[in-house]
């Protein structure tokens, strides 16, 4: 399981072009790919019941695929 901390958020942010604060706030789940070559990031979606909408600049992808990132696991 990927540890949710500032260092990992910064690494993910650099990979996908978001800020570390946006990663911390809007990525709800991080899964390693089965082949070990990256991660699947699941951002929260803008459903009407969400209190804080995701900014449009972050896109509307349901899943974001990354390349390899050296993330801390626990």
Secondary structure, DSSP 8 states (H G I E B T S, - for coil): -B--SHHHHHHHHHHHT--HHHHHHHEEEEEE-TTSS-EEEEE----TT-SS---GGG---S-EE-------B-
